[in-house]
Amino acid sequence: MDDDTVHIVEKAGLVVLDQDELVITAEGSEAVLARIRDDGLVLEFPVEVEVRIVPACDPDEHIDNTLARLTAALESLA
């Protein structure tokens, strides 16, 4: 691989690749090159999902709490 054609991703984002471009993962990356299918390359990223069980609440109360927290957060930016 020629050093002039190797580029490091410095910021997360989306990319469009041209046909026949080579994609590899960096050492230590959590991305996994899973397989190449007829419709393209599949990259798999292991993710952690946190699920919290919370007590049920009145929908109106939930809306009021959410708006109050949002308002407080926005006011703290001023």
C-alpha positions, 0 to 999 in steps of 0.5 A, a space after each residue: 500500500 502506498 503511503 500517499 494513498 493511506 488516510 486516517 479518519 480524524 473525525 467521525 462521519 459518513 463517507 462515500 467510497 468509489 468502486 474498487 477502493 480498499 477499506 481496512 480497519 486500524 489496529 485496535 479499532 472496534 470496527 469489524 470488516 464482516 464480509 463483502 456481499 454482492 451489494 457492497 462491503 458490510 462494516 460491523 461496529 460492536 455497540 453497547 446498549 444500556 437498558 434501564 427499567 423505570 417505573 411507569 408514569 403519567 404521560 403528562 407528567 413525563 412531558 412536564 418533567 422533560 420540558 422542565 429539564 430541557 428548559 433548565 438545561 437551556 437556561 444554564 447555557 445563557 
